[in-house]
Amino acid sequence: MTRAVDLLKNKFGVSQLYKHDVKQNDEIILTVYWHPLTIAEREAIQKKTGTEDTNDYALQMMIEKALDQDGARLFQDGDKASLRREVSASILEEIQIAMITVDKEVKEAKADLKSK
């Protein structure tokens, strides 16, 4: 019988890779890849932001987790101020929501597993 921890790691572990295409007029402008957010990463991001501001947390999460197709970070920590001031909030939120939604699906799956 498969252990629950192994089942979760296989289906929702950090080896999983997700992607989101940022489009403008049906043209792909940027493809963002990421691995699932772990509790340890979430705690580290919260400490790094040093605030309860969800916008700041979401932006920092995106900066740290967003990858290109080769697995390199798309953004550097120094990009934060520029992203905040010079990029449409709706585009940044679109990427952040895509990243968070995947993690929400994982949480729902864990809840389903607990209830069985």
Jmol script that loads the backbone (N, CA, C; Angstrom):
load data "model"
ATOM      1  N   MET A   1       0.843  -1.191   0.000  1.00  0.00           N
ATOM      2  CA  MET A   1       0.000   0.000   0.000  1.00  0.00           C
ATOM      3  C   MET A   1       0.888   1.255   0.000  1.00  0.00           C
ATOM      4  N   THR A   2       0.521   2.210  -0.824  1.00  0.00           N
ATOM      5  CA  THR A   2       1.287   3.442  -0.937  1.00  0.00           C
ATOM      6  C   THR A   2       1.025   4.330   0.259  1.00  0.00           C
ATOM      7  N   ARG A   3       2.103   4.850   0.829  1.00  0.00           N
ATOM      8  CA  ARG A   3       1.982   5.778   1.955  1.00  0.00           C
ATOM      9  C   ARG A   3       1.452   7.115   1.444  1.00  0.00           C
ATOM     10  N   ALA A   4       0.691   7.786   2.287  1.00  0.00           N
ATOM     11  CA  ALA A   4       0.093   9.064   1.912  1.00  0.00           C
ATOM     12  C   ALA A   4       1.157  10.090   1.536  1.00  0.00           C
ATOM     13  N   VAL A   5       2.245  10.129   2.293  1.00  0.00           N
ATOM     14  CA  VAL A   5       3.299  11.102   2.003  1.00  0.00           C
ATOM     15  C   VAL A   5       3.897  10.855   0.620  1.00  0.00           C
ATOM     16  N   ASP A   6       4.069   9.603   0.253  1.00  0.00           N
ATOM     17  CA  ASP A   6       4.618   9.277  -1.064  1.00  0.00           C
ATOM     18  C   ASP A   6       3.625   9.630  -2.168  1.00  0.00           C
ATOM     19  N   LEU A   7       2.361   9.370  -1.919  1.00  0.00           N
ATOM     20  CA  LEU A   7       1.324   9.720  -2.884  1.00  0.00           C
ATOM     21  C   LEU A   7       1.312  11.222  -3.141  1.00  0.00           C
ATOM     22  N   LEU A   8       1.349  12.017  -2.071  1.00  0.00           N
ATOM     23  CA  LEU A   8       1.347  13.479  -2.218  1.00  0.00           C
ATOM     24  C   LEU A   8       2.618  13.975  -2.902  1.00  0.00           C
ATOM     25  N   LYS A   9       3.756  13.407  -2.544  1.00  0.00           N
ATOM     26  CA  LYS A   9       5.011  13.834  -3.172  1.00  0.00           C
ATOM     27  C   LYS A   9       5.006  13.512  -4.663  1.00  0.00           C
ATOM     28  N   ASN A  10       4.471  12.351  -5.034  1.00  0.00           N
ATOM     29  CA  ASN A  10       4.439  11.960  -6.442  1.00  0.00           C
ATOM     30  C   ASN A  10       3.489  12.822  -7.263  1.00  0.00           C
ATOM     31  N   LYS A  11       2.348  13.146  -6.694  1.00  0.00           N
ATOM     32  CA  LYS A  11       1.326  13.890  -7.449  1.00  0.00           C
ATOM     33  C   LYS A  11       1.452  15.399  -7.325  1.00  0.00           C
ATOM     34  N   PHE A  12       1.967  15.876  -6.183  1.00  0.00           N
ATOM     35  CA  PHE A  12       1.979  17.321  -5.926  1.00  0.00           C
ATOM     36  C   PHE A  12       3.330  17.812  -5.413  1.00  0.00           C
ATOM     37  N   GLY A  13       4.354  17.020  -5.562  1.00  0.00           N
ATOM     38  CA  GLY A  13       5.665  17.373  -5.021  1.00  0.00           C
ATOM     39  C   GLY A  13       6.373  18.446  -5.831  1.00  0.00           C
ATOM     40  N   VAL A  14       7.523  18.853  -5.320  1.00  0.00           N
ATOM     41  CA  VAL A  14       8.272  19.943  -5.928  1.00  0.00           C
ATOM     42  C   VAL A  14       8.827  19.584  -7.304  1.00  0.00           C
ATOM     43  N   SER A  15       8.753  18.321  -7.687  1.00  0.00           N
ATOM     44  CA  SER A  15       9.209  17.954  -9.030  1.00  0.00           C
ATOM     45  C   SER A  15       8.171  18.336 -10.093  1.00  0.00           C
ATOM     46  N   GLN A  16       6.938  18.610  -9.667  1.00  0.00           N
ATOM     47  CA  GLN A  16       5.895  19.022 -10.617  1.00  0.00           C
ATOM     48  C   GLN A  16       6.270  20.384 -11.189  1.00  0.00           C
ATOM     49  N   LEU A  17       5.930  20.589 -12.450  1.00  0.00           N
ATOM     50  CA  LEU A  17       6.209  21.868 -13.091  1.00  0.00           C
ATOM     51  C   LEU A  17       4.930  22.364 -13.746  1.00  0.00           C
ATOM     52  N   TYR A  18       4.573  23.597 -13.441  1.00  0.00           N
ATOM     53  CA  TYR A  18       3.374  24.204 -13.994  1.00  0.00           C
ATOM     54  C   TYR A  18       3.768  25.360 -14.887  1.00  0.00           C
ATOM     55  N   LYS A  19       2.848  25.775 -15.758  1.00  0.00           N
ATOM     56  CA  LYS A  19       3.161  26.910 -16.628  1.00  0.00           C
ATOM     57  C   LYS A  19       1.929  27.755 -16.877  1.00  0.00           C
ATOM     58  N   HIS A  20       2.194  29.014 -17.198  1.00  0.00           N
ATOM     59  CA  HIS A  20       1.134  29.965 -17.530  1.00  0.00           C
ATOM     60  C   HIS A  20       1.650  30.861 -18.650  1.00  0.00           C
ATOM     61  N   ASP A  21       0.833  31.035 -19.677  1.00  0.00           N
ATOM     62  CA  ASP A  21       1.180  31.922 -20.779  1.00  0.00           C
ATOM     63  C   ASP A  21       0.532  33.283 -20.560  1.00  0.00           C
ATOM     64  N   VAL A  22       1.338  34.329 -20.606  1.00  0.00           N
ATOM     65  CA  VAL A  22       0.832  35.692 -20.549  1.00  0.00           C
ATOM     66  C   VAL A  22       0.640  36.114 -22.008  1.00  0.00           C
ATOM     67  N   LYS A  23      -0.609  36.435 -22.365  1.00  0.00           N
ATOM     68  CA  LYS A  23      -0.935  36.735 -23.759  1.00  0.00           C
ATOM     69  C   LYS A  23      -1.425  38.159 -23.929  1.00  0.00           C
ATOM     70  N   GLN A  24      -1.195  38.674 -25.125  1.00  0.00           N
ATOM     71  CA  GLN A  24      -1.768  39.948 -25.539  1.00  0.00           C
ATOM     72  C   GLN A  24      -2.260  39.753 -26.965  1.00  0.00           C
ATOM     73  N   ASN A  25      -3.555  39.943 -27.167  1.00  0.00           N
ATOM     74  CA  ASN A  25      -4.159  39.728 -28.489  1.00  0.00           C
ATOM     75  C   ASN A  25      -3.796  38.355 -29.054  1.00  0.00           C
ATOM     76  N   ASP A  26      -3.953  37.329 -28.262  1.00  0.00           N
ATOM     77  CA  ASP A  26      -3.674  35.935 -28.628  1.00  0.00           C
ATOM     78  C   ASP A  26      -2.212  35.639 -28.931  1.00  0.00           C
ATOM     79  N   GLU A  27      -1.316  36.577 -28.673  1.00  0.00           N
ATOM     80  CA  GLU A  27       0.119  36.351 -28.841  1.00  0.00           C
ATOM     81  C   GLU A  27       0.722  36.091 -27.464  1.00  0.00           C
ATOM     82  N   ILE A  28       1.510  35.023 -27.369  1.00  0.00           N
ATOM     83  CA  ILE A  28       2.174  34.718 -26.101  1.00  0.00           C
ATOM     84  C   ILE A  28       3.351  35.672 -25.934  1.00  0.00           C
ATOM     85  N   ILE A  29       3.273  36.491 -24.901  1.00  0.00           N
ATOM     86  CA  ILE A  29       4.316  37.467 -24.599  1.00  0.00           C
ATOM     87  C   ILE A  29       5.381  36.844 -23.707  1.00  0.00           C
ATOM     88  N   LEU A  30       4.931  36.040 -22.752  1.00  0.00           N
ATOM     89  CA  LEU A  30       5.839  35.440 -21.782  1.00  0.00           C
ATOM     90  C   LEU A  30       5.215  34.149 -21.265  1.00  0.00           C
ATOM     91  N   THR A  31       6.024  33.111 -21.163  1.00  0.00           N
ATOM     92  CA  THR A  31       5.588  31.871 -20.528  1.00  0.00           C
ATOM     93  C   THR A  31       6.324  31.745 -19.208  1.00  0.00           C
ATOM     94  N   VAL A  32       5.549  31.582 -18.157  1.00  0.00           N
ATOM     95  CA  VAL A  32       6.097  31.482 -16.806  1.00  0.00           C
ATOM     96  C   VAL A  32       5.922  30.037 -16.336  1.00  0.00           C
ATOM     97  N   TYR A  33       6.996  29.479 -15.829  1.00  0.00           N
ATOM     98  CA  TYR A  33       6.978  28.134 -15.260  1.00  0.00           C
ATOM     99  C   TYR A  33       7.267  28.247 -13.766  1.00  0.00           C
ATOM    100  N   TRP A  34       6.811  27.280 -12.997  1.00  0.00           N
ATOM    101  CA  TRP A  34       7.125  27.255 -11.569  1.00  0.00           C
ATOM    102  C   TRP A  34       6.867  25.871 -11.004  1.00  0.00           C
ATOM    103  N   HIS A  35       7.560  25.615  -9.906  1.00  0.00           N
ATOM    104  CA  HIS A  35       7.321  24.410  -9.116  1.00  0.00           C
ATOM    105  C   HIS A  35       6.380  24.805  -7.983  1.00  0.00           C
ATOM    106  N   PRO A  36       5.638  23.847  -7.435  1.00  0.00           N
ATOM    107  CA  PRO A  36       4.701  24.187  -6.365  1.00  0.00           C
ATOM    108  C   PRO A  36       5.382  24.876  -5.186  1.00  0.00           C
ATOM    109  N   LEU A  37       4.635  25.754  -4.566  1.00  0.00           N
ATOM    110  CA  LEU A  37       5.108  26.463  -3.384  1.00  0.00           C
ATOM    111  C   LEU A  37       5.025  25.524  -2.182  1.00  0.00           C
ATOM    112  N   THR A  38       6.107  25.417  -1.445  1.00  0.00           N
ATOM    113  CA  THR A  38       6.105  24.584  -0.237  1.00  0.00           C
ATOM    114  C   THR A  38       5.840  25.462   0.986  1.00  0.00           C
ATOM    115  N   ILE A  39       5.513  24.835   2.081  1.00  0.00           N
ATOM    116  CA  ILE A  39       5.305  25.579   3.329  1.00  0.00           C
ATOM    117  C   ILE A  39       6.593  26.283   3.730  1.00  0.00           C
ATOM    118  N   ALA A  40       7.727  25.609   3.579  1.00  0.00           N
ATOM    119  CA  ALA A  40       9.011  26.209   3.932  1.00  0.00           C
ATOM    120  C   ALA A  40       9.273  27.460   3.086  1.00  0.00           C
ATOM    121  N   GLU A  41       8.976  27.392   1.793  1.00  0.00           N
ATOM    122  CA  GLU A  41       9.158  28.561   0.922  1.00  0.00           C
ATOM    123  C   GLU A  41       8.205  29.680   1.309  1.00  0.00           C
ATOM    124  N   ARG A  42       6.969  29.324   1.607  1.00  0.00           N
ATOM    125  CA  ARG A  42       5.988  30.336   2.005  1.00  0.00           C
ATOM    126  C   ARG A  42       6.458  31.069   3.252  1.00  0.00           C
ATOM    127  N   GLU A  43       6.952  30.322   4.233  1.00  0.00           N
ATOM    128  CA  GLU A  43       7.455  30.945   5.464  1.00  0.00           C
ATOM    129  C   GLU A  43       8.645  31.856   5.180  1.00  0.00           C
ATOM    130  N   ALA A  44       9.554  31.412   4.294  1.00  0.00           N
ATOM    131  CA  ALA A  44      10.729  32.221   3.954  1.00  0.00           C
ATOM    132  C   ALA A  44      10.315  33.508   3.238  1.00  0.00           C
ATOM    133  N   ILE A  45       9.341  33.424   2.364  1.00  0.00           N
ATOM    134  CA  ILE A  45       8.859  34.612   1.647  1.00  0.00           C
ATOM    135  C   ILE A  45       8.191  35.569   2.625  1.00  0.00           C
ATOM    136  N   GLN A  46       7.391  35.031   3.551  1.00  0.00           N
ATOM    137  CA  GLN A  46       6.746  35.889   4.550  1.00  0.00           C
ATOM    138  C   GLN A  46       7.785  36.613   5.396  1.00  0.00           C
ATOM    139  N   LYS A  47       8.852  35.909   5.789  1.00  0.00           N
ATOM    140  CA  LYS A  47       9.917  36.545   6.571  1.00  0.00           C
ATOM    141  C   LYS A  47      10.627  37.609   5.747  1.00  0.00           C
ATOM    142  N   LYS A  48      10.837  37.317   4.471  1.00  0.00           N
ATOM    143  CA  LYS A  48      11.549  38.247   3.595  1.00  0.00           C
ATOM    144  C   LYS A  48      10.749  39.529   3.392  1.00  0.00           C
ATOM    145  N   THR A  49       9.424  39.410   3.241  1.00  0.00           N
ATOM    146  CA  THR A  49       8.604  40.599   3.038  1.00  0.00           C
ATOM    147  C   THR A  49       8.469  41.381   4.335  1.00  0.00           C
ATOM    148  N   GLY A  50       8.458  40.684   5.463  1.00  0.00           N
ATOM    149  CA  GLY A  50       8.385  41.355   6.755  1.00  0.00           C
ATOM    150  C   GLY A  50       7.109  42.148   6.962  1.00  0.00           C
ATOM    151  N   THR A  51       6.057  41.758   6.275  1.00  0.00           N
ATOM    152  CA  THR A  51       4.795  42.484   6.372  1.00  0.00           C
ATOM    153  C   THR A  51       3.633  41.520   6.167  1.00  0.00           C
ATOM    154  N   GLU A  52       2.462  41.929   6.571  1.00  0.00           N
ATOM    155  CA  GLU A  52       1.253  41.134   6.357  1.00  0.00           C
ATOM    156  C   GLU A  52       0.563  41.516   5.042  1.00  0.00           C
ATOM    157  N   ASP A  53       1.170  42.398   4.265  1.00  0.00           N
ATOM    158  CA  ASP A  53       0.594  42.889   3.009  1.00  0.00           C
ATOM    159  C   ASP A  53       0.546  41.744   1.987  1.00  0.00           C
ATOM    160  N   THR A  54      -0.662  41.326   1.615  1.00  0.00           N
ATOM    161  CA  THR A  54      -0.802  40.208   0.688  1.00  0.00           C
ATOM    162  C   THR A  54      -0.281  40.551  -0.709  1.00  0.00           C
ATOM    163  N   ASN A  55      -0.391  41.815  -1.112  1.00  0.00           N
ATOM    164  CA  ASN A  55       0.142  42.213  -2.422  1.00  0.00           C
ATOM    165  C   ASN A  55       1.656  42.045  -2.455  1.00  0.00           C
ATOM    166  N   ASP A  56       2.312  42.462  -1.392  1.00  0.00           N
ATOM    167  CA  ASP A  56       3.765  42.350  -1.309  1.00  0.00           C
ATOM    168  C   ASP A  56       4.187  40.885  -1.284  1.00  0.00           C
ATOM    169  N   TYR A  57       3.464  40.080  -0.530  1.00  0.00           N
ATOM    170  CA  TYR A  57       3.757  38.649  -0.469  1.00  0.00           C
ATOM    171  C   TYR A  57       3.607  38.012  -1.850  1.00  0.00           C
ATOM    172  N   ALA A  58       2.492  38.297  -2.530  1.00  0.00           N
ATOM    173  CA  ALA A  58       2.230  37.688  -3.839  1.00  0.00           C
ATOM    174  C   ALA A  58       3.294  38.091  -4.853  1.00  0.00           C
ATOM    175  N   LEU A  59       3.706  39.350  -4.817  1.00  0.00           N
ATOM    176  CA  LEU A  59       4.742  39.807  -5.736  1.00  0.00           C
ATOM    177  C   LEU A  59       6.069  39.116  -5.430  1.00  0.00           C
ATOM    178  N   GLN A  60       6.429  39.022  -4.151  1.00  0.00           N
ATOM    179  CA  GLN A  60       7.677  38.357  -3.779  1.00  0.00           C
ATOM    180  C   GLN A  60       7.639  36.882  -4.158  1.00  0.00           C
ATOM    181  N   MET A  61       6.497  36.229  -3.977  1.00  0.00           N
ATOM    182  CA  MET A  61       6.358  34.828  -4.362  1.00  0.00           C
ATOM    183  C   MET A  61       6.598  34.673  -5.853  1.00  0.00           C
ATOM    184  N   MET A  62       5.987  35.535  -6.658  1.00  0.00           N
ATOM    185  CA  MET A  62       6.145  35.470  -8.105  1.00  0.00           C
ATOM    186  C   MET A  62       7.615  35.668  -8.489  1.00  0.00           C
ATOM    187  N   ILE A  63       8.251  36.648  -7.880  1.00  0.00           N
ATOM    188  CA  ILE A  63       9.662  36.933  -8.182  1.00  0.00           C
ATOM    189  C   ILE A  63      10.535  35.708  -7.876  1.00  0.00           C
ATOM    190  N   GLU A  64      10.277  35.068  -6.765  1.00  0.00           N
ATOM    191  CA  GLU A  64      11.117  33.944  -6.360  1.00  0.00           C
ATOM    192  C   GLU A  64      10.803  32.648  -7.093  1.00  0.00           C
ATOM    193  N   LYS A  65       9.549  32.446  -7.468  1.00  0.00           N
ATOM    194  CA  LYS A  65       9.149  31.158  -8.037  1.00  0.00           C
ATOM    195  C   LYS A  65       9.126  31.117  -9.565  1.00  0.00           C
ATOM    196  N   ALA A  66       8.966  32.252 -10.230  1.00  0.00           N
ATOM    197  CA  ALA A  66       8.818  32.269 -11.690  1.00  0.00           C
ATOM    198  C   ALA A  66      10.114  31.851 -12.382  1.00  0.00           C
ATOM    199  N   LEU A  67       9.995  30.894 -13.291  1.00  0.00           N
ATOM    200  CA  LEU A  67      11.142  30.350 -14.017  1.00  0.00           C
ATOM    201  C   LEU A  67      10.915  30.460 -15.524  1.00  0.00           C
ATOM    202  N   ASP A  68      12.022  30.402 -16.280  1.00  0.00           N
ATOM    203  CA  ASP A  68      11.885  30.303 -17.732  1.00  0.00           C
ATOM    204  C   ASP A  68      11.887  28.827 -18.109  1.00  0.00           C
ATOM    205  N   GLN A  69      11.840  28.534 -19.410  1.00  0.00           N
ATOM    206  CA  GLN A  69      11.733  27.134 -19.840  1.00  0.00           C
ATOM    207  C   GLN A  69      12.972  26.301 -19.504  1.00  0.00           C
ATOM    208  N   ASP A  70      14.088  26.971 -19.219  1.00  0.00           N
ATOM    209  CA  ASP A  70      15.309  26.257 -18.856  1.00  0.00           C
ATOM    210  C   ASP A  70      15.480  26.114 -17.344  1.00  0.00           C
ATOM    211  N   GLY A  71      14.508  26.641 -16.585  1.00  0.00           N
ATOM    212  CA  GLY A  71      14.570  26.522 -15.133  1.00  0.00           C
ATOM    213  C   GLY A  71      15.307  27.658 -14.439  1.00  0.00           C
ATOM    214  N   ALA A  72      15.662  28.710 -15.179  1.00  0.00           N
ATOM    215  CA  ALA A  72      16.322  29.866 -14.576  1.00  0.00           C
ATOM    216  C   ALA A  72      15.266  30.859 -14.099  1.00  0.00           C
ATOM    217  N   ARG A  73      15.581  31.569 -13.023  1.00  0.00           N
ATOM    218  CA  ARG A  73      14.633  32.561 -12.500  1.00  0.00           C
ATOM    219  C   ARG A  73      14.373  33.641 -13.546  1.00  0.00           C
ATOM    220  N   LEU A  74      13.110  34.003 -13.705  1.00  0.00           N
ATOM    221  CA  LEU A  74      12.742  35.078 -14.628  1.00  0.00           C
ATOM    222  C   LEU A  74      13.027  36.443 -14.032  1.00  0.00           C
ATOM    223  N   PHE A  75      12.879  36.565 -12.717  1.00  0.00           N
ATOM    224  CA  PHE A  75      13.036  37.847 -12.043  1.00  0.00           C
ATOM    225  C   PHE A  75      14.095  37.738 -10.957  1.00  0.00           C
ATOM    226  N   GLN A  76      14.707  38.870 -10.672  1.00  0.00           N
ATOM    227  CA  GLN A  76      15.660  38.960  -9.570  1.00  0.00           C
ATOM    228  C   GLN A  76      15.019  39.807  -8.475  1.00  0.00           C
ATOM    229  N   ASP A  77      15.529  39.693  -7.255  1.00  0.00           N
ATOM    230  CA  ASP A  77      14.970  40.462  -6.144  1.00  0.00           C
ATOM    231  C   ASP A  77      14.977  41.955  -6.446  1.00  0.00           C
ATOM    232  N   GLY A  78      15.984  42.415  -7.161  1.00  0.00           N
ATOM    233  CA  GLY A  78      16.092  43.831  -7.498  1.00  0.00           C
ATOM    234  C   GLY A  78      15.021  44.320  -8.465  1.00  0.00           C
ATOM    235  N   ASP A  79      14.268  43.388  -9.083  1.00  0.00           N
ATOM    236  CA  ASP A  79      13.208  43.761 -10.030  1.00  0.00           C
ATOM    237  C   ASP A  79      11.922  44.199  -9.329  1.00  0.00           C
ATOM    238  N   LYS A  80      11.841  43.976  -8.033  1.00  0.00           N
ATOM    239  CA  LYS A  80      10.590  44.200  -7.300  1.00  0.00           C
ATOM    240  C   LYS A  80      10.075  45.630  -7.436  1.00  0.00           C
ATOM    241  N   ALA A  81      10.927  46.604  -7.209  1.00  0.00           N
ATOM    242  CA  ALA A  81      10.490  48.006  -7.284  1.00  0.00           C
ATOM    243  C   ALA A  81      10.012  48.351  -8.688  1.00  0.00           C
ATOM    244  N   SER A  82      10.730  47.892  -9.684  1.00  0.00           N
ATOM    245  CA  SER A  82      10.356  48.172 -11.069  1.00  0.00           C
ATOM    246  C   SER A  82       9.017  47.505 -11.417  1.00  0.00           C
ATOM    247  N   LEU A  83       8.841  46.262 -11.009  1.00  0.00           N
ATOM    248  CA  LEU A  83       7.574  45.570 -11.263  1.00  0.00           C
ATOM    249  C   LEU A  83       6.417  46.311 -10.588  1.00  0.00           C
ATOM    250  N   ARG A  84       6.627  46.763  -9.358  1.00  0.00           N
ATOM    251  CA  ARG A  84       5.572  47.478  -8.621  1.00  0.00           C
ATOM    252  C   ARG A  84       5.174  48.775  -9.317  1.00  0.00           C
ATOM    253  N   ARG A  85       6.160  49.487  -9.852  1.00  0.00           N
ATOM    254  CA  ARG A  85       5.912  50.815 -10.401  1.00  0.00           C
ATOM    255  C   ARG A  85       5.609  50.835 -11.897  1.00  0.00           C
ATOM    256  N   GLU A  86       6.133  49.863 -12.644  1.00  0.00           N
ATOM    257  CA  GLU A  86       6.146  50.003 -14.092  1.00  0.00           C
ATOM    258  C   GLU A  86       5.392  48.928 -14.874  1.00  0.00           C
ATOM    259  N   VAL A  87       4.783  47.985 -14.196  1.00  0.00           N
ATOM    260  CA  VAL A  87       4.038  46.925 -14.882  1.00  0.00           C
ATOM    261  C   VAL A  87       2.601  46.936 -14.369  1.00  0.00           C
ATOM    262  N   SER A  88       1.666  46.768 -15.292  1.00  0.00           N
ATOM    263  CA  SER A  88       0.249  46.751 -14.938  1.00  0.00           C
ATOM    264  C   SER A  88      -0.032  45.722 -13.840  1.00  0.00           C
ATOM    265  N   ALA A  89      -0.724  46.172 -12.817  1.00  0.00           N
ATOM    266  CA  ALA A  89      -1.064  45.281 -11.700  1.00  0.00           C
ATOM    267  C   ALA A  89      -1.856  44.076 -12.189  1.00  0.00           C
ATOM    268  N   SER A  90      -2.717  44.263 -13.181  1.00  0.00           N
ATOM    269  CA  SER A  90      -3.557  43.159 -13.648  1.00  0.00           C
ATOM    270  C   SER A  90      -2.719  42.031 -14.264  1.00  0.00           C
ATOM    271  N   ILE A  91      -1.620  42.368 -14.929  1.00  0.00           N
ATOM    272  CA  ILE A  91      -0.757  41.344 -15.516  1.00  0.00           C
ATOM    273  C   ILE A  91      -0.023  40.584 -14.416  1.00  0.00           C
ATOM    274  N   LEU A  92       0.499  41.318 -13.448  1.00  0.00           N
ATOM    275  CA  LEU A  92       1.190  40.662 -12.336  1.00  0.00           C
ATOM    276  C   LEU A  92       0.225  39.776 -11.560  1.00  0.00           C
ATOM    277  N   GLU A  93      -0.988  40.270 -11.331  1.00  0.00           N
ATOM    278  CA  GLU A  93      -1.995  39.486 -10.610  1.00  0.00           C
ATOM    279  C   GLU A  93      -2.385  38.243 -11.390  1.00  0.00           C
ATOM    280  N   GLU A  94      -2.439  38.341 -12.714  1.00  0.00           N
ATOM    281  CA  GLU A  94      -2.775  37.181 -13.550  1.00  0.00           C
ATOM    282  C   GLU A  94      -1.764  36.050 -13.313  1.00  0.00           C
ATOM    283  N   ILE A  95      -0.479  36.409 -13.294  1.00  0.00           N
ATOM    284  CA  ILE A  95       0.571  35.407 -13.059  1.00  0.00           C
ATOM    285  C   ILE A  95       0.466  34.866 -11.637  1.00  0.00           C
ATOM    286  N   GLN A  96       0.302  35.752 -10.673  1.00  0.00           N
ATOM    287  CA  GLN A  96       0.231  35.340  -9.269  1.00  0.00           C
ATOM    288  C   GLN A  96      -0.972  34.433  -9.020  1.00  0.00           C
ATOM    289  N   ILE A  97      -2.105  34.767  -9.601  1.00  0.00           N
ATOM    290  CA  ILE A  97      -3.308  33.948  -9.420  1.00  0.00           C
ATOM    291  C   ILE A  97      -3.104  32.567 -10.021  1.00  0.00           C
ATOM    292  N   ALA A  98      -2.463  32.501 -11.194  1.00  0.00           N
ATOM    293  CA  ALA A  98      -2.184  31.194 -11.806  1.00  0.00           C
ATOM    294  C   ALA A  98      -1.318  30.350 -10.870  1.00  0.00           C
ATOM    295  N   MET A  99      -0.328  30.985 -10.252  1.00  0.00           N
ATOM    296  CA  MET A  99       0.570  30.258  -9.348  1.00  0.00           C
ATOM    297  C   MET A  99      -0.155  29.828  -8.074  1.00  0.00           C
ATOM    298  N   ILE A 100      -0.978  30.687  -7.535  1.00  0.00           N
ATOM    299  CA  ILE A 100      -1.693  30.396  -6.296  1.00  0.00           C
ATOM    300  C   ILE A 100      -2.796  29.367  -6.526  1.00  0.00           C
ATOM    301  N   THR A 101      -3.444  29.421  -7.670  1.00  0.00           N
ATOM    302  CA  THR A 101      -4.539  28.501  -7.972  1.00  0.00           C
ATOM    303  C   THR A 101      -4.056  27.070  -7.980  1.00  0.00           C
ATOM    304  N   VAL A 102      -2.881  26.828  -8.518  1.00  0.00           N
ATOM    305  CA  VAL A 102      -2.326  25.475  -8.512  1.00  0.00           C
ATOM    306  C   VAL A 102      -2.145  25.009  -7.088  1.00  0.00           C
ATOM    307  N   ASP A 103      -1.595  25.875  -6.232  1.00  0.00           N
ATOM    308  CA  ASP A 103      -1.409  25.497  -4.845  1.00  0.00           C
ATOM    309  C   ASP A 103      -2.741  25.268  -4.144  1.00  0.00           C
ATOM    310  N   LYS A 104      -3.782  26.013  -4.521  1.00  0.00           N
ATOM    311  CA  LYS A 104      -5.103  25.817  -3.938  1.00  0.00           C
ATOM    312  C   LYS A 104      -5.616  24.427  -4.299  1.00  0.00           C
ATOM    313  N   GLU A 105      -5.390  24.004  -5.537  1.00  0.00           N
ATOM    314  CA  GLU A 105      -5.817  22.670  -5.954  1.00  0.00           C
ATOM    315  C   GLU A 105      -5.117  21.600  -5.120  1.00  0.00           C
ATOM    316  N   VAL A 106      -3.860  21.815  -4.799  1.00  0.00           N
ATOM    317  CA  VAL A 106      -3.119  20.874  -3.967  1.00  0.00           C
ATOM    318  C   VAL A 106      -3.740  20.813  -2.580  1.00  0.00           C
ATOM    319  N   LYS A 107      -4.064  21.977  -1.996  1.00  0.00           N
ATOM    320  CA  LYS A 107      -4.673  22.004  -0.667  1.00  0.00           C
ATOM    321  C   LYS A 107      -6.011  21.272  -0.666  1.00  0.00           C
ATOM    322  N   GLU A 108      -6.801  21.476  -1.732  1.00  0.00           N
ATOM    323  CA  GLU A 108      -8.085  20.781  -1.810  1.00  0.00           C
ATOM    324  C   GLU A 108      -7.874  19.280  -1.905  1.00  0.00           C
ATOM    325  N   ALA A 109      -6.872  18.855  -2.654  1.00  0.00           N
ATOM    326  CA  ALA A 109      -6.585  17.429  -2.775  1.00  0.00           C
ATOM    327  C   ALA A 109      -6.155  16.854  -1.433  1.00  0.00           C
ATOM    328  N   LYS A 110      -5.357  17.613  -0.672  1.00  0.00           N
ATOM    329  CA  LYS A 110      -4.944  17.155   0.651  1.00  0.00           C
ATOM    330  C   LYS A 110      -6.147  17.037   1.570  1.00  0.00           C
ATOM    331  N   ALA A 111      -7.075  17.994   1.476  1.00  0.00           N
ATOM    332  CA  ALA A 111      -8.279  17.956   2.303  1.00  0.00           C
ATOM    333  C   ALA A 111      -9.113  16.732   1.943  1.00  0.00           C
ATOM    334  N   ASP A 112      -9.227  16.419   0.652  1.00  0.00           N
ATOM    335  CA  ASP A 112      -9.969  15.255   0.212  1.00  0.00           C
ATOM    336  C   ASP A 112      -9.308  13.968   0.758  1.00  0.00           C
ATOM    337  N   LEU A 113      -7.997  13.943   0.744  1.00  0.00           N
ATOM    338  CA  LEU A 113      -7.268  12.783   1.231  1.00  0.00           C
ATOM    339  C   LEU A 113      -7.518  12.586   2.723  1.00  0.00           C
ATOM    340  N   LYS A 114      -7.532  13.665   3.488  1.00  0.00           N
ATOM    341  CA  LYS A 114      -7.775  13.585   4.939  1.00  0.00           C
ATOM    342  C   LYS A 114      -9.166  13.049   5.246  1.00  0.00           C
ATOM    343  N   SER A 115     -10.121  13.412   4.413  1.00  0.00           N
ATOM    344  CA  SER A 115     -11.506  13.040   4.696  1.00  0.00           C
ATOM    345  C   SER A 115     -11.815  11.588   4.332  1.00  0.00           C
ATOM    346  N   LYS A 116     -10.878  10.902   3.728  1.00  0.00           N
ATOM    347  CA  LYS A 116     -11.147   9.514   3.318  1.00  0.00           C
ATOM    348  C   LYS A 116     -10.621   8.534   4.335  1.00  0.00           C
TER     349      LYS A 116
END
end "model"
wireframe off; spacefill off
backbone 0.3
color backbone group
